[in-house]
């Protein structure tokens, strides 16, 4: 469970994800089975609570959850997303309140906190045990006795706090428990020092990161060592942070690609780090399996892996994809771009066969996402030749073929050939003819059926 949030919060988030990915109705019994919950009564309880939150924070036109008496569920969403709802779910959870207290004080009284939250000490202990299990990647732990405290490497603690706030809020503008005005002004000064003009949302993110660092400094939680050899030429207010702290602040934003605070780069830093060999091997495989890389594309891949190396120095044991910042990883490519995934998997297997290095999962996700970004539509989708039997007039048959081509643009480049012998897949609108049968007029179920047929063909013909 992410950051140790409660099972109830995770279930509600998963429910919302299920509803949001289904265009039609969803049956409550099916939902009970999908969620792995014992009884439909428990599911109804969660649905009622979600329904109340939606009614509180959204207008009916924006977001509306309908739960019928017969158990049919439908989520209507129009010009809105689920961020506000998820933010409420997280901020009302006990886990968030523990993080909030740790950010503000680092140490607090167990008894006083339990009285404020109206919980037992045993409940607090169980919650912190769950949180600690989620913090293994950070080499950080929360201790609980008479007092609650957080221990571990200071650079990792600060990043943990930032990542948690970003995960919940996505922006400093929605955080109500501290005044962000000074940090907004400071973020503007930082941007001016580097002659950049970011979007407001980027400045809000920088403000949140500046707050975490300022709060940590105010509590005398200094960084134990200098993590970075990189340097900046900057004119930043050194009375606020030392040059070492500023370097840490800027390089984290740079490594995560929020800001282009470009350090003074050298050949050694760019090309002689622990991921350089993997990067070079991957570029060779890219050109073998996909296409020749331009100088700009090579530079982009090298720079991305260098930025990850910076990140790795802060969190050397982080073994999972940075889900908060990367919208695409191996799993999403496998589900949405199966043809391209087969190519990536062949590249990965070849890399693993002759690489002497142990490659973490997060590096695999990063290489896959970078390759996806550099790929062209021709690389992502196969050419599939189809032949259509139909009793429709010629013009209407051509219209039907065009509809199929456009609807499945994200699956394959479909070409309808004029001779059956040249086709990879046969489709028909006549039950008496050989081929995969579809209806006229064509409906959503037909598109899903066609997509599945094409996916199966891709799997069968991956070589």
C-alpha positions as CSV (number, residue, x, y, z in Angstrom):
1,X,0.0,0.0,0.0
2,X,1.5,3.3,-1.1
3,X,3.1,5.2,1.8
4,X,1.1,2.9,4.2
5,X,-2.3,4.4,3.5
6,X,-5.2,2.3,5.0
7,X,-6.7,-0.7,3.3
8,X,-10.1,1.2,3.1
9,X,-8.6,4.2,1.2
10,X,-6.8,1.8,-1.2
11,X,-10.0,-0.1,-1.8
12,X,-12.0,3.1,-2.5
13,X,-9.3,4.3,-4.9
14,X,-9.3,1.0,-6.7
15,X,-13.1,1.1,-7.0
16,X,-13.0,4.5,-8.5
17,X,-10.4,3.4,-11.0
18,X,-12.6,0.4,-12.0
19,X,-15.6,2.7,-12.5
20,X,-13.6,5.2,-14.5
21,X,-12.3,2.6,-16.9
22,X,-15.7,1.2,-17.7
23,X,-17.9,3.1,-20.2
24,X,-21.1,1.4,-19.2
25,X,-22.7,0.0,-16.1
26,X,-20.9,-2.2,-13.5
27,X,-22.7,-4.8,-11.4
28,X,-22.2,-4.7,-7.6
29,X,-21.7,-8.5,-7.5
30,X,-19.0,-8.3,-10.1
31,X,-17.4,-5.4,-8.2
32,X,-17.4,-7.5,-5.0
33,X,-15.6,-10.3,-6.8
34,X,-13.1,-7.9,-8.6
35,X,-12.2,-6.2,-5.3
36,X,-11.8,-9.5,-3.4
37,X,-14.3,-8.3,-0.7
38,X,-16.3,-10.9,1.1
39,X,-19.8,-9.4,1.1
40,X,-21.7,-7.0,-1.2
41,X,-22.9,-5.2,2.0
42,X,-19.3,-4.0,2.6
43,X,-19.1,-2.8,-1.0
44,X,-22.3,-0.9,-0.6
45,X,-21.0,0.8,2.5
46,X,-17.9,2.0,0.6
47,X,-20.1,3.1,-2.3
48,X,-22.3,5.1,-0.1
49,X,-19.3,6.9,1.5
50,X,-17.8,7.6,-2.0
51,X,-21.2,8.9,-3.1
52,X,-21.4,11.3,-0.2
53,X,-17.9,12.7,-0.9
54,X,-18.7,13.2,-4.6
55,X,-21.9,15.1,-3.7
56,X,-19.9,17.3,-1.3
57,X,-17.0,18.2,-3.6
58,X,-18.4,18.1,-7.1
59,X,-21.4,19.4,-8.9
60,X,-23.7,16.7,-10.4
61,X,-22.6,17.8,-13.9
62,X,-19.0,17.3,-13.1
63,X,-19.0,13.9,-11.3
64,X,-21.9,11.7,-10.3
65,X,-22.0,8.1,-9.0
66,X,-25.2,6.3,-9.5
67,X,-25.9,3.1,-7.5
68,X,-29.1,1.5,-8.5
69,X,-31.3,-0.6,-6.2
70,X,-30.6,-3.6,-8.4
71,X,-26.9,-3.2,-7.9
72,X,-26.0,-1.5,-11.1
73,X,-23.2,1.2,-10.8
74,X,-22.3,3.9,-13.2
75,X,-19.8,6.8,-12.8
76,X,-20.5,9.9,-14.9
77,X,-17.5,12.2,-15.3
78,X,-17.6,15.4,-17.4
79,X,-14.9,18.1,-17.4
80,X,-13.5,16.9,-14.1
81,X,-11.0,14.4,-12.8
82,X,-10.8,12.3,-9.6
83,X,-7.9,14.3,-8.0
84,X,-10.0,16.3,-5.6
85,X,-11.8,13.2,-4.4
86,X,-8.6,11.2,-4.0
87,X,-7.0,14.1,-2.1
88,X,-9.9,14.1,0.4
89,X,-9.6,10.3,0.9
90,X,-5.9,10.6,1.6
91,X,-6.0,13.7,3.8
92,X,-8.7,12.3,6.0
93,X,-6.7,9.1,6.6
94,X,-4.7,8.7,9.8
95,X,-1.5,8.0,7.8
96,X,-1.6,11.5,6.3
97,X,-2.0,13.1,9.7
98,X,1.1,11.2,11.0
99,X,3.2,12.4,8.0
100,X,1.9,16.0,8.5
101,X,2.9,15.9,12.1
102,X,6.3,14.5,11.3
103,X,6.9,17.1,8.6
104,X,6.1,19.9,11.0
105,X,7.9,18.6,14.2
106,X,9.8,15.4,13.3
107,X,9.1,14.2,16.9
108,X,5.8,14.3,18.8
109,X,4.1,12.9,21.9
110,X,2.3,9.6,21.3
111,X,-0.2,10.1,24.0
112,X,-1.1,13.7,23.0
113,X,-1.4,12.7,19.3
114,X,-3.7,9.8,20.1
115,X,-5.9,12.1,22.2
116,X,-6.2,14.6,19.4
117,X,-7.1,11.9,16.9
118,X,-9.3,10.0,19.3
119,X,-7.5,6.7,18.7
120,X,-5.8,4.1,20.9
121,X,-2.1,3.7,21.1
122,X,-2.4,0.2,19.7
123,X,-4.2,1.6,16.6
124,X,-1.3,4.1,16.2
125,X,1.3,1.3,16.5
126,X,-0.5,-0.9,13.9
127,X,-0.7,2.0,11.5
128,X,3.0,2.9,11.9
129,X,3.9,-0.8,11.4
130,X,2.1,-0.7,8.0
131,X,3.7,2.6,7.1
132,X,7.2,1.2,7.8
133,X,6.6,-1.7,5.5
134,X,6.0,0.8,2.7
135,X,9.2,2.8,3.5
136,X,11.7,0.0,3.0
137,X,12.8,1.5,-0.3
138,X,13.7,4.7,1.4
139,X,15.9,3.3,4.2
140,X,13.7,5.3,6.6
141,X,11.6,4.1,9.5
142,X,9.1,5.6,12.0
143,X,9.7,4.8,15.7
144,X,7.0,4.8,18.2
145,X,7.3,4.7,22.0
146,X,6.4,7.6,24.3
147,X,7.2,9.7,21.3
148,X,6.8,9.2,17.6
149,X,9.9,10.1,15.4
150,X,11.3,9.4,12.0
151,X,14.9,8.2,11.6
152,X,17.1,7.6,8.5
153,X,19.2,9.4,6.0
154,X,18.1,13.1,6.0
155,X,18.2,13.4,2.2
156,X,15.9,10.4,1.9
157,X,13.5,11.7,4.6
158,X,13.2,15.0,2.8
159,X,12.5,13.3,-0.5
160,X,9.9,11.0,1.2
161,X,8.0,14.0,2.6
162,X,8.0,15.7,-0.8
163,X,6.9,12.6,-2.7
164,X,4.1,12.0,-0.3
165,X,2.8,15.5,-0.6
166,X,3.1,15.4,-4.3
167,X,1.3,12.1,-4.4
168,X,-1.6,13.4,-2.4
169,X,-1.9,17.1,-3.6
170,X,0.1,17.3,-6.9
171,X,0.6,21.0,-6.0
172,X,1.2,23.2,-3.1
173,X,-1.8,25.3,-3.9
174,X,-4.2,22.8,-2.3
175,X,-2.3,22.3,1.0
176,X,-4.1,24.3,3.7
177,X,-2.0,23.6,6.8
178,X,0.9,26.0,6.1
179,X,1.3,29.4,4.4
180,X,2.8,29.0,1.0
181,X,3.1,32.7,0.1
182,X,6.8,33.0,1.1
183,X,7.7,29.9,-0.7
184,X,5.9,31.1,-3.9
185,X,8.0,34.2,-3.7
186,X,11.2,32.2,-3.1
187,X,10.4,29.9,-6.0
188,X,10.1,33.0,-8.2
189,X,13.5,34.2,-7.1
190,X,15.1,30.8,-7.9
191,X,13.6,30.9,-11.4
192,X,14.8,34.4,-12.0
193,X,18.3,33.4,-10.9
194,X,18.3,30.9,-13.7
195,X,16.4,33.0,-16.2
196,X,13.5,30.7,-16.7
197,X,9.8,31.3,-16.7
198,X,8.0,28.2,-15.6
199,X,4.3,27.5,-15.5
200,X,2.4,28.3,-12.3
201,X,2.0,24.6,-11.5
202,X,5.8,24.0,-11.7
203,X,6.4,26.9,-9.4
204,X,3.9,25.4,-7.0
205,X,5.8,22.1,-7.0
206,X,9.1,24.0,-6.4
207,X,7.4,25.9,-3.5
208,X,6.4,22.6,-1.9
209,X,9.9,21.3,-2.2
210,X,11.4,24.5,-0.8
211,X,9.0,24.3,2.2
212,X,10.1,20.7,3.0
213,X,13.7,21.9,3.0
214,X,13.1,25.1,4.9
215,X,11.1,23.2,7.6
216,X,13.9,20.6,7.9
217,X,16.5,23.3,8.3
218,X,14.4,25.1,10.9
219,X,14.3,21.9,12.9
220,X,18.1,21.6,12.7
221,X,17.9,18.5,10.5
222,X,21.0,19.1,8.3
223,X,22.1,16.9,5.4
224,X,24.9,14.5,6.6
225,X,27.0,14.7,3.5
226,X,27.6,16.3,0.1
227,X,25.8,13.9,-2.3
228,X,26.8,15.6,-5.5
229,X,30.0,16.6,-7.3
230,X,28.0,18.8,-9.7
231,X,28.2,22.6,-9.2
232,X,26.0,25.5,-10.1
233,X,26.9,29.1,-11.0
234,X,24.1,30.8,-9.1
235,X,23.1,33.9,-7.3
236,X,20.8,32.5,-4.8
237,X,20.1,33.8,-1.3
238,X,22.8,31.9,0.7
239,X,21.5,33.3,4.0
240,X,18.5,31.0,3.6
241,X,20.4,27.8,2.6
242,X,24.0,26.8,2.4
243,X,25.5,26.1,-1.1
244,X,25.3,22.4,-0.4
245,X,21.6,22.5,0.5
246,X,20.9,24.6,-2.6
247,X,22.7,22.1,-4.7
248,X,20.6,19.3,-3.3
249,X,17.4,21.3,-3.8
250,X,18.1,22.1,-7.4
251,X,19.5,18.8,-8.4
252,X,16.5,16.9,-7.1
253,X,14.2,19.1,-9.2
254,X,16.5,18.7,-12.2
255,X,16.7,14.9,-11.7
256,X,13.0,14.6,-11.6
257,X,12.6,16.8,-14.7
258,X,10.5,19.5,-13.1
259,X,13.0,22.2,-13.9
260,X,16.0,22.7,-16.2
261,X,18.4,24.0,-13.5
262,X,21.3,22.8,-15.6
263,X,24.4,22.1,-13.6
264,X,27.9,22.5,-14.9
265,X,28.1,19.2,-16.8
266,X,31.3,17.4,-17.7
267,X,32.1,14.4,-19.9
268,X,32.8,12.3,-16.9
269,X,29.6,13.0,-15.2
270,X,27.5,12.4,-18.3
271,X,29.3,9.3,-19.7
272,X,31.2,7.7,-16.8
273,X,28.7,6.7,-14.1
274,X,27.2,3.4,-13.0
275,X,24.5,3.3,-15.7
276,X,26.6,4.4,-18.6
277,X,27.3,0.9,-19.9
278,X,23.6,0.0,-19.8
279,X,22.8,3.2,-21.6
280,X,25.3,2.5,-24.4
281,X,24.2,-1.1,-24.8
282,X,20.5,0.0,-25.0
283,X,21.3,2.6,-27.7
284,X,22.9,-0.2,-29.8
285,X,19.8,-2.4,-29.3
286,X,17.5,0.6,-30.1
287,X,19.2,1.0,-33.5
288,X,19.2,-2.8,-34.1
289,X,15.5,-3.3,-33.4
290,X,13.8,0.1,-34.0
291,X,15.5,2.8,-35.9
292,X,18.8,4.8,-36.2
293,X,19.0,7.4,-33.5
294,X,19.8,11.0,-34.3
295,X,22.5,12.8,-32.3
296,X,19.7,14.7,-30.5
297,X,17.9,11.4,-29.6
298,X,21.1,9.9,-28.2
299,X,21.8,13.0,-26.2
300,X,18.3,12.9,-24.8
301,X,18.6,9.2,-23.7
302,X,22.1,9.9,-22.2
303,X,20.8,12.9,-20.3
304,X,17.8,11.0,-18.9
305,X,20.0,8.2,-17.6
306,X,22.4,10.8,-16.0
307,X,19.4,12.4,-14.3
308,X,18.4,9.0,-12.9
309,X,21.9,8.5,-11.7
310,X,21.5,11.7,-9.7
311,X,18.3,10.4,-8.3
312,X,19.9,7.1,-7.5
313,X,22.5,8.8,-5.3
314,X,19.8,10.0,-3.0
315,X,17.7,6.8,-3.0
316,X,20.2,4.0,-3.8
317,X,17.8,1.3,-2.6
318,X,14.7,2.5,-4.5
319,X,13.6,-0.5,-6.5
320,X,10.2,0.5,-7.8
321,X,9.1,2.8,-10.6
322,X,8.6,6.4,-9.6
323,X,4.9,6.0,-10.1
324,X,4.2,9.6,-8.9
325,X,6.2,11.1,-11.8
326,X,6.2,8.6,-14.7
327,X,2.8,8.0,-16.4
328,X,4.0,5.1,-18.5
329,X,6.0,1.9,-17.5
330,X,6.4,-1.6,-18.6
331,X,2.9,-2.7,-17.5
332,X,1.1,0.1,-19.3
333,X,3.1,-0.4,-22.5
334,X,2.4,-4.2,-22.3
335,X,-1.4,-3.5,-22.0
336,X,-1.8,-0.6,-24.5
337,X,1.0,-1.2,-27.0
338,X,1.4,-5.0,-27.2
339,X,3.3,-5.0,-30.5
340,X,5.8,-2.4,-29.3
341,X,6.1,-4.3,-26.0
342,X,7.2,-7.5,-27.8
343,X,10.0,-5.5,-29.4
344,X,11.1,-4.0,-26.1
345,X,11.0,-7.4,-24.4
346,X,13.3,-8.8,-27.1
347,X,15.7,-5.9,-26.5
348,X,15.6,-6.4,-22.8
349,X,16.3,-10.1,-23.0
350,X,19.2,-9.5,-25.2
351,X,20.6,-6.8,-22.9
352,X,20.2,-9.1,-19.9
353,X,22.0,-11.9,-21.7
354,X,25.2,-10.1,-22.1
355,X,25.2,-7.4,-19.4
356,X,27.3,-8.2,-16.4
357,X,25.4,-5.6,-14.4
358,X,22.5,-6.1,-12.1
359,X,19.7,-3.9,-13.5
360,X,17.0,-2.7,-11.1
361,X,13.3,-2.8,-12.2
362,X,13.1,1.0,-12.1
363,X,15.9,1.2,-14.7
364,X,13.9,-1.2,-16.9
365,X,10.8,1.0,-16.6
366,X,12.9,4.1,-17.4
367,X,14.5,2.6,-20.5
368,X,11.1,1.4,-21.7
369,X,9.5,4.8,-21.2
370,X,12.4,6.6,-22.9
371,X,12.2,4.2,-25.8
372,X,8.5,4.8,-26.0
373,X,9.0,8.5,-26.1
374,X,11.6,8.2,-29.0
375,X,9.5,5.8,-31.0
376,X,7.6,6.8,-34.1
377,X,4.0,5.7,-34.8
378,X,5.5,3.1,-37.3
379,X,7.5,1.7,-34.4
380,X,4.6,1.5,-32.0
381,X,2.0,-0.2,-34.3
382,X,2.3,-3.1,-36.7
383,X,0.9,-3.1,-40.2
384,X,-1.9,-5.6,-40.4
385,X,-3.4,-6.5,-43.8
386,X,-7.1,-7.3,-43.6
387,X,-9.7,-8.4,-46.1
388,X,-13.5,-7.7,-45.6
389,X,-16.3,-9.9,-47.1
390,X,-19.5,-7.8,-47.2
391,X,-22.7,-7.5,-49.2
392,X,-22.7,-3.8,-48.7
393,X,-22.5,-1.5,-51.7
394,X,-18.8,-0.7,-52.5
395,X,-18.9,2.8,-51.2
396,X,-20.5,1.8,-47.9
397,X,-18.0,-1.1,-47.5
398,X,-15.1,1.4,-48.0
399,X,-16.7,3.6,-45.3
400,X,-16.9,0.6,-42.9
401,X,-13.2,-0.2,-43.6
402,X,-12.3,3.5,-42.9
403,X,-14.3,3.4,-39.6
404,X,-12.4,0.3,-38.5
405,X,-9.0,1.9,-39.4
406,X,-9.7,5.1,-37.5
407,X,-11.2,3.4,-34.5
408,X,-8.1,1.1,-34.1
409,X,-5.4,3.7,-34.8
410,X,-4.0,3.0,-31.3
411,X,-3.8,-0.7,-31.9
412,X,-2.4,-1.2,-35.4
413,X,-2.0,0.3,-38.8
414,X,-4.8,-1.6,-40.6
415,X,-4.7,-1.8,-44.4
416,X,-7.6,-3.4,-46.3
417,X,-6.3,-5.3,-49.3
418,X,-8.3,-6.1,-52.4
419,X,-7.3,-9.8,-52.6
420,X,-8.0,-12.4,-49.9
421,X,-4.6,-14.1,-50.5
422,X,-2.7,-11.0,-49.4
423,X,-4.5,-10.6,-46.1
424,X,-3.3,-11.5,-42.6
425,X,-6.8,-11.5,-41.1
426,X,-10.2,-12.1,-42.7
427,X,-13.4,-10.3,-41.5
428,X,-16.9,-10.7,-42.8
429,X,-20.4,-9.2,-42.2
430,X,-22.0,-12.4,-43.6
431,X,-22.4,-15.4,-41.3
432,X,-22.3,-17.7,-44.3
433,X,-18.8,-16.6,-45.3
434,X,-15.5,-17.6,-43.8
435,X,-13.9,-15.0,-41.5
436,X,-14.3,-13.2,-38.2
437,X,-17.9,-12.1,-38.1
438,X,-18.8,-8.5,-37.3
439,X,-22.1,-6.6,-37.4
440,X,-23.5,-3.8,-39.6
441,X,-23.9,-1.1,-38.3
442,X,-20.7,-1.7,-36.4
443,X,-20.8,-1.1,-32.6
444,X,-18.4,-0.9,-29.7
445,X,-18.4,-4.7,-29.1
446,X,-17.3,-5.2,-32.7
447,X,-14.3,-2.9,-32.2
448,X,-13.3,-4.7,-29.0
449,X,-13.6,-8.0,-30.9
450,X,-11.5,-6.8,-33.8
451,X,-8.9,-5.4,-31.4
452,X,-8.6,-8.8,-29.6
453,X,-8.3,-10.6,-33.0
454,X,-5.4,-8.2,-33.9
455,X,-3.8,-8.6,-30.5
456,X,-3.9,-12.4,-30.9
457,X,-2.4,-12.1,-34.4
458,X,0.4,-9.9,-33.0
459,X,1.3,-12.4,-30.3
460,X,1.3,-15.3,-32.9
461,X,3.4,-13.4,-35.4
462,X,5.8,-11.5,-33.0
463,X,8.9,-12.6,-35.0
